[in-house]
Amino acid sequence: MRAPSEPVKDASVDVEEFARNVARMVEEGGKAMAAYLKPREKGHVDEQYAEITDVVKTLGKVADYWLRDPQRALELQSSLGKAYLELWGHAAKRMAGETVEPVAAPDPKDKRFSDPEWSSNQFFDFLKQAYLLTVHWANRLVRDAEGLDPHTLQKADFYVRQIANAISPSNFVLTNPELLRETLASKAENLVRGMHMLAEDIQAGHGSLRIRQSDSKMFEVGRNLALTPGKVVFENELMQLIQYAPSTATVLKRPLLIVPPWINKFYILDLTPDKSFIKWCVDRGLTVFVISWVNPDTKLAEKSFEDYMRSGPLAARCGSRRRSRRRRRGCRRRTPRPLRSRRCRRRVPRGRVCSSPWASRSPSASW
């Protein structure tokens, strides 16, 4: 009979170094908490409370459906209890040396449980299956709830998935075999780094968690981004219009107006010199105008697509004081409805609207 596997033990762990790193982790945790509380101590409104309230209200409607009928609530509780009892029996048989099939198995695409010890170690295998059974039961709560409008069901499904992902055993040190091994091998240095980055992300988000996608210090506008010389020639509450002068002795008559997508900064087309579409244009005699959209806040919450069209491309036409230009529009696969309207066609000269090279290879559309 093969003895059940046990968590990997590292006999070389330096207890004193481990304890020092744990103390450093606690210190970094204090910094993260201070960064979280700082804006709230100054009286800034925390929008997270409104989000939590909506979560409670939405899931409360789902719970109300099940609790209105005692028989229905009893059947729901019984199904979860039966699943747990089956898992307990599975674990007992496995401890006795029997080979049994798992009660619940993760999706093959789920990378959270890809480490072999999630299955080879009975403790972690039990945690994994208990978690999966609970998630399946919670999903059933939403899926089988009747009498709720589709919007409420969509929100409930989203909230349940977020909560389920948050409480996954893979997110905690003591219940994740891979993370536990790394913590012992690094003497908790990985926890110190993680807590330090958490504090930095909260500070960067001014009290809210803003998870970094890259090293923010690696790129800087004017140092290794947006190096093509330009100047702001017009601005309003939604955008600034930047003009780039040609670098050639002769200049083409018709300039180019670039309207980047709202989700990108203007320098998405002006990265390093060898990856800059704007530099490529000015080196070929084009006068280039680029719209730089403002980062919207609550003051712009009521702005519509029509407002963005009027204060964006149409205002840029007036700001550049040109009646004829080439236009390039980014990240849209089809011509926006306002551009197809007769009113806009009368105001804007005939040109071409193209999808951006990073979004699509579909042919351009005339307007």
C-alpha positions as CSV (number, residue, x, y, z in Angstrom):
1,M,0.0,0.0,0.0
2,R,1.5,3.4,-1.0
3,A,1.5,6.0,1.7
4,P,-0.3,9.2,0.8
5,S,1.9,12.0,-0.4
6,E,2.7,14.8,1.9
7,P,3.5,18.5,1.3
8,V,7.1,19.0,0.3
9,K,9.3,19.8,3.3
10,D,12.4,21.9,3.0
11,A,14.8,21.1,5.8
12,S,17.2,23.9,4.8
13,V,14.8,26.7,5.7
14,D,16.6,29.4,7.7
15,V,14.0,30.1,10.5
16,E,15.6,33.4,11.5
17,E,15.7,34.7,7.9
18,F,12.1,33.4,7.4
19,A,11.0,35.3,10.5
20,R,12.7,38.5,9.3
21,N,11.0,38.3,6.0
22,V,7.6,37.8,7.6
23,A,8.2,40.9,9.7
24,R,9.1,42.8,6.5
25,M,5.9,41.5,4.9
26,V,3.9,42.9,7.8
27,E,5.6,46.2,7.5
28,E,4.8,46.4,3.8
29,G,1.3,45.4,4.6
30,G,1.1,48.4,6.9
31,K,2.2,50.7,4.1
32,A,-0.5,49.2,1.9
33,M,-3.1,49.9,4.5
34,A,-1.9,53.4,5.0
35,A,-2.1,54.1,1.3
36,Y,-5.6,52.7,1.2
37,L,-6.7,54.9,4.2
38,K,-5.0,58.1,3.2
39,P,-7.6,59.4,0.7
40,R,-10.4,58.3,3.0
41,E,-9.0,60.3,5.9
42,K,-9.1,63.3,3.7
43,G,-12.9,62.8,3.1
44,H,-12.7,61.5,-0.5
45,V,-15.8,59.6,-1.5
46,D,-15.2,55.8,-1.8
47,E,-17.2,54.4,-4.7
48,Q,-16.5,50.9,-3.6
49,Y,-19.2,51.1,-1.0
50,A,-21.8,51.7,-3.8
51,E,-20.5,48.7,-5.7
52,I,-20.7,46.5,-2.6
53,T,-24.2,47.6,-2.0
54,D,-25.2,46.6,-5.5
55,V,-23.6,43.2,-5.0
56,V,-25.6,42.6,-1.8
57,K,-28.9,43.8,-3.5
58,T,-28.4,41.6,-6.6
59,L,-27.4,38.4,-4.7
60,G,-30.2,39.2,-2.2
61,K,-32.8,38.9,-5.1
62,V,-31.4,35.5,-6.0
63,A,-31.5,34.3,-2.3
64,D,-35.0,35.6,-2.0
65,Y,-36.2,33.3,-4.8
66,W,-34.8,30.2,-3.0
67,L,-35.9,31.2,0.5
68,R,-39.5,32.0,-0.5
69,D,-40.3,28.3,-0.8
70,P,-39.1,26.2,2.2
71,Q,-39.2,23.0,0.1
72,R,-37.1,24.5,-2.6
73,A,-34.6,25.8,0.0
74,L,-34.4,22.4,1.6
75,E,-33.7,20.7,-1.7
76,L,-30.9,23.2,-2.5
77,Q,-29.2,22.7,0.9
78,S,-29.6,18.9,0.6
79,S,-27.9,18.9,-2.8
80,L,-24.8,20.6,-1.3
81,G,-24.7,18.4,1.8
82,K,-25.0,15.3,-0.4
83,A,-22.1,16.5,-2.5
84,Y,-19.9,17.1,0.6
85,L,-20.8,13.7,2.0
86,E,-19.8,12.1,-1.3
87,L,-16.5,14.0,-1.2
88,W,-15.9,12.9,2.4
89,G,-16.5,9.3,1.4
90,H,-14.1,9.6,-1.5
91,A,-11.4,11.0,0.8
92,A,-11.9,8.2,3.3
93,K,-11.6,5.5,0.6
94,R,-8.4,7.2,-0.7
95,M,-6.9,7.3,2.7
96,A,-7.6,3.6,3.0
97,G,-5.5,3.0,-0.2
98,E,-8.3,2.6,-2.7
99,T,-8.1,4.2,-6.2
100,V,-11.2,6.3,-6.7
101,E,-12.4,8.8,-9.3
102,P,-12.6,12.4,-8.2
103,V,-16.0,13.8,-7.3
104,A,-15.3,17.1,-9.1
105,A,-12.6,17.8,-11.6
106,P,-11.4,21.3,-12.8
107,D,-11.7,22.4,-16.4
108,P,-8.5,21.3,-18.3
109,K,-8.0,24.9,-19.3
110,D,-8.0,26.0,-15.6
111,K,-4.3,26.8,-14.9
112,R,-4.9,27.4,-11.2
113,F,-4.8,23.6,-10.5
114,S,-2.2,22.6,-13.0
115,D,0.4,21.7,-10.4
116,P,0.6,17.9,-9.9
117,E,0.4,18.1,-6.1
118,W,-3.2,19.4,-6.4
119,S,-4.1,15.8,-7.3
120,S,-1.3,13.7,-5.7
121,N,-1.6,15.3,-2.3
122,Q,-4.8,14.3,-0.5
123,F,-5.1,17.5,1.5
124,F,-4.8,19.8,-1.5
125,D,-7.0,17.4,-3.6
126,F,-9.7,17.6,-0.9
127,L,-9.6,21.4,-0.8
128,K,-9.7,21.6,-4.6
129,Q,-12.7,19.3,-4.9
130,A,-14.6,21.0,-2.0
131,Y,-14.0,24.4,-3.7
132,L,-15.2,23.1,-7.1
133,L,-18.4,21.6,-5.6
134,T,-19.1,24.8,-3.8
135,V,-18.6,26.8,-7.0
136,H,-20.9,24.5,-9.0
137,W,-23.6,24.8,-6.3
138,A,-23.3,28.6,-6.3
139,N,-23.6,28.7,-10.1
140,R,-26.7,26.6,-9.8
141,L,-28.2,29.2,-7.4
142,V,-28.1,31.8,-10.2
143,R,-28.7,29.5,-13.2
144,D,-31.9,28.0,-11.8
145,A,-33.3,31.2,-10.2
146,E,-36.7,31.9,-11.9
147,G,-38.6,35.1,-12.2
148,L,-35.6,37.5,-12.3
149,D,-35.0,39.8,-15.2
150,P,-32.1,39.0,-17.5
151,H,-30.0,42.0,-16.4
152,T,-30.2,41.0,-12.7
153,L,-29.3,37.4,-13.7
154,Q,-26.3,38.6,-15.7
155,K,-25.1,40.7,-12.8
156,A,-25.6,37.9,-10.3
157,D,-23.6,35.5,-12.5
158,F,-20.8,38.0,-12.8
159,Y,-20.7,38.7,-9.1
160,V,-20.7,35.0,-8.2
161,R,-17.9,34.3,-10.6
162,Q,-15.8,37.1,-9.1
163,I,-16.4,35.9,-5.6
164,A,-15.6,32.3,-6.5
165,N,-12.4,33.4,-8.1
166,A,-11.4,35.4,-5.1
167,I,-11.9,32.6,-2.6
168,S,-10.1,30.0,-4.7
169,P,-7.6,28.0,-2.6
170,S,-4.9,28.9,-5.2
171,N,-5.0,32.5,-3.9
172,F,-3.7,31.7,-0.4
173,V,-0.3,30.6,0.8
174,L,-1.3,27.7,3.1
175,T,-3.7,26.2,0.5
176,N,-1.6,26.5,-2.6
177,P,1.1,23.8,-2.8
178,E,3.1,25.6,-5.5
179,L,3.0,28.9,-3.6
180,L,3.9,27.1,-0.4
181,R,6.9,25.5,-1.9
182,E,8.1,28.9,-3.3
183,T,7.5,30.6,0.1
184,L,9.7,28.0,1.9
185,A,12.4,28.0,-0.8
186,S,12.7,31.8,-0.8
187,K,12.3,32.1,2.9
188,A,9.1,34.2,2.5
189,E,11.0,36.7,0.2
190,N,8.2,36.3,-2.4
191,L,5.6,37.4,0.1
192,V,7.7,40.6,0.9
193,R,7.9,41.4,-2.9
194,G,4.2,40.8,-3.3
195,M,3.2,43.0,-0.4
196,H,5.6,45.7,-1.6
197,M,4.0,45.7,-5.0
198,L,0.6,45.8,-3.5
199,A,1.5,48.9,-1.6
200,E,2.8,50.5,-4.7
201,D,-0.3,49.6,-6.7
202,I,-2.6,51.1,-4.1
203,Q,-0.5,54.3,-3.9
204,A,-0.6,54.6,-7.8
205,G,-4.4,54.2,-7.6
206,H,-4.7,56.9,-4.9
207,G,-6.3,54.5,-2.5
208,S,-7.7,52.0,-5.0
209,L,-6.0,48.9,-6.3
210,R,-4.5,49.6,-9.7
211,I,-2.7,46.5,-10.8
212,R,0.2,47.3,-13.0
213,Q,0.5,45.7,-16.4
214,S,4.1,46.7,-16.9
215,D,6.9,48.6,-15.2
216,S,5.6,52.2,-15.1
217,K,9.2,53.5,-14.8
218,M,10.4,51.7,-18.0
219,F,8.6,54.1,-20.3
220,E,8.3,57.9,-20.1
221,V,6.8,60.3,-22.6
222,G,9.5,62.4,-24.1
223,R,12.3,60.1,-23.1
224,N,11.6,56.9,-25.0
225,L,8.0,57.5,-26.0
226,A,6.4,60.2,-28.2
227,L,9.7,61.6,-29.5
228,T,8.4,63.2,-32.6
229,P,8.3,67.0,-32.1
230,G,4.8,68.5,-32.0
231,K,2.7,71.2,-30.4
232,V,-0.8,71.7,-29.2
233,V,-2.7,74.0,-31.5
234,F,-6.2,73.6,-30.2
235,E,-8.0,72.1,-27.2
236,N,-11.5,71.8,-25.6
237,E,-12.9,69.8,-22.7
238,L,-12.7,66.5,-24.5
239,M,-9.4,66.6,-26.4
240,Q,-6.2,68.4,-27.5
241,L,-5.2,68.7,-31.1
242,I,-1.5,68.1,-31.7
243,Q,0.3,69.3,-34.9
244,Y,3.4,67.6,-36.2
245,A,5.3,69.6,-38.9
246,P,6.9,67.8,-41.8
247,S,10.7,67.1,-41.7
248,T,11.1,67.4,-45.4
249,A,12.0,70.3,-47.7
250,T,8.8,70.0,-49.6
251,V,5.4,69.6,-48.0
252,L,2.3,67.8,-49.3
253,K,-0.7,70.1,-49.8
254,R,-3.3,68.0,-47.9
255,P,-2.5,67.2,-44.2
256,L,-3.4,64.1,-42.3
257,L,-5.8,64.0,-39.3
258,I,-5.5,60.9,-37.0
259,V,-8.3,60.1,-34.6
260,P,-7.0,57.4,-32.2
261,P,-9.5,55.2,-30.3
262,W,-10.7,56.5,-27.0
263,I,-9.0,53.6,-25.1
264,N,-5.5,54.5,-26.4
265,K,-3.1,57.4,-25.8
266,F,-2.2,59.6,-28.8
267,Y,1.4,58.1,-28.7
268,I,0.1,54.7,-29.6
269,L,1.1,55.8,-33.1
270,D,4.4,57.5,-31.9
271,L,6.3,54.9,-30.0
272,T,10.1,54.5,-30.5
273,P,11.4,56.2,-33.7
274,D,11.6,53.0,-35.6
275,K,8.0,52.1,-34.6
276,S,6.4,55.5,-35.1
277,F,3.7,55.9,-37.7
278,I,3.7,59.7,-37.1
279,K,7.4,60.0,-37.8
280,W,7.0,57.9,-40.9
281,C,4.4,60.4,-42.1
282,V,6.3,63.6,-41.3
283,D,9.4,62.1,-43.0
284,R,7.4,61.9,-46.2
285,G,6.2,65.5,-46.2
286,L,2.9,65.1,-44.4
287,T,1.6,67.7,-41.9
288,V,0.0,65.5,-39.2
289,F,-2.7,66.4,-36.8
290,V,-3.5,63.9,-33.9
291,I,-6.3,64.1,-31.4
292,S,-5.3,63.4,-27.8
293,W,-8.4,62.4,-25.8
294,V,-8.8,63.6,-22.2
295,N,-9.1,61.0,-19.5
296,P,-12.8,61.2,-18.7
297,D,-14.1,61.6,-15.1
298,T,-17.5,62.2,-13.5
299,K,-17.7,65.6,-15.1
300,L,-17.9,64.0,-18.5
301,A,-20.3,61.2,-17.5
302,E,-23.2,62.7,-19.5
303,K,-21.3,63.2,-22.8
304,S,-22.7,61.2,-25.7
305,F,-21.1,59.8,-28.8
306,E,-22.4,62.8,-30.7
307,D,-20.6,65.1,-28.2
308,Y,-17.4,63.2,-28.8
309,M,-17.9,63.5,-32.6
310,R,-18.6,67.2,-32.5
311,S,-15.8,68.0,-30.0
312,G,-13.4,65.6,-31.5
313,P,-13.0,65.1,-35.3
314,L,-15.4,67.9,-36.3
315,A,-13.8,70.4,-33.8
316,A,-10.3,69.3,-35.0
317,R,-11.3,70.2,-38.5
318,C,-12.1,73.8,-37.3
319,G,-9.0,73.9,-35.0
320,S,-6.6,72.9,-37.8
321,R,-8.2,75.6,-40.0
322,R,-7.9,73.4,-43.1
323,R,-10.8,72.6,-45.4
324,S,-9.2,69.6,-47.1
325,R,-7.3,66.8,-45.4
326,R,-6.7,63.1,-45.3
327,R,-8.3,61.5,-42.3
328,R,-7.4,58.3,-40.6
329,R,-9.6,56.7,-37.9
330,G,-8.4,54.0,-35.5
331,C,-9.9,50.9,-34.0
332,R,-13.3,51.0,-35.7
333,R,-14.2,48.3,-38.2
334,R,-17.1,50.3,-39.8
335,T,-17.9,53.9,-40.4
336,P,-19.7,55.4,-37.4
337,R,-23.3,56.4,-37.9
338,P,-22.7,60.1,-37.4
339,L,-20.2,60.1,-40.2
340,R,-22.7,58.5,-42.5
341,S,-25.3,61.1,-41.8
342,R,-26.1,63.7,-44.4
343,R,-25.5,66.5,-41.8
344,C,-21.9,65.4,-41.2
345,R,-21.2,64.8,-44.9
346,R,-22.1,68.4,-45.6
347,R,-19.7,69.7,-43.0
348,V,-16.8,67.3,-43.6
349,P,-15.1,67.1,-47.1
350,R,-15.0,63.7,-48.9
351,G,-12.1,61.5,-47.7
352,R,-11.4,58.0,-46.5
353,V,-12.0,56.3,-43.2
354,C,-9.7,53.3,-42.5
355,S,-9.5,50.7,-39.8
356,S,-6.3,51.0,-37.9
357,P,-3.5,48.6,-38.9
358,W,-3.5,47.0,-35.4
359,A,-7.2,46.4,-35.3
360,S,-8.2,45.0,-38.7
361,R,-7.0,44.3,-42.3
362,S,-10.4,45.0,-43.8
363,P,-10.7,47.4,-46.7
364,S,-11.2,51.1,-46.0
365,A,-14.6,52.6,-46.4
366,S,-15.3,55.8,-48.3
367,W,-17.5,58.6,-47.0
